[in-house]
Amino acid sequence: MRLIQCSLAILVTTAAIAAPAPAHAAGPLDVCAIVTPTEAAAILGPLPMQPPSKTDNAGFGMYTCMYLGPAVSGEGAQTRFTRLTVQAGSGKDVPDLTQMDVDKHKATIDLAGVADLAKRSADGTFVWAKKGTVYCTAEIANGLPRGRTADSTAASLGALCRKVLSH
C-alpha cells in the first residue's frame, strides 16, 4: 500500500510539473503609460501641447491610447492632424474585433520580430500583433508622417506593439 501511495504522489507531482502553464488574459492595460509621448513624437513628429486621449476598457476588453501629431492640412476647424492610436487587450470578443481592423486595413504582410504573429498594411500605417491571448493594433491615421516610409513606419508601429505586449 505504501508503494502505491508513493507512486501516486510521484505521478501527481510529475504531472503538475510537466503541465504547460495556461495562457492568461491581460488585465487592464494603461496603454498611454506604456507608449510614451516621446515614442509617439519619434513616429509622428512634434506633438501639440495636449495629453494623449486614453480609454480604459474601450469595450470588449480593449484599452486605447491616442496621440495627435502635427497638422497635415487645413486651417482652423478644418485642420487635419496625423493621429497615432494604439489598442491592446484580450477577451472573448477581442480576436474578432481586431480581425475586423486587419481586414479593413488589408494587413496581409507578415511582420517578423514583433510577437507570436504580426501583420502590417502595405502602406505601413497599420500593424496587428498577437502574443498568447493578448492582441495589439497600432495605427496612424491621415497618412504617413513627413519623411517616413511605409517600411520604417510599420517597423516603428511593430516596436510599439512589441513593447505593449511585453507588459
Secondary structure, DSSP 4 states (H G I P E B T S, - for coil): -HHHHHHHHHHHHHHHHHSPPPPPPP----HHHHS-HHHHHHHH-SPPSSPPEEEEEEETTEEEEEEEEEEEE--GGG-EEEEEEEEEE-SSSHHHHHHHHHHHHT--EE-TTSSSEEEE-TTSSEEEEEETTEEEEEEEESSPPTT--HHHHHHHHHHHHHHHHT-
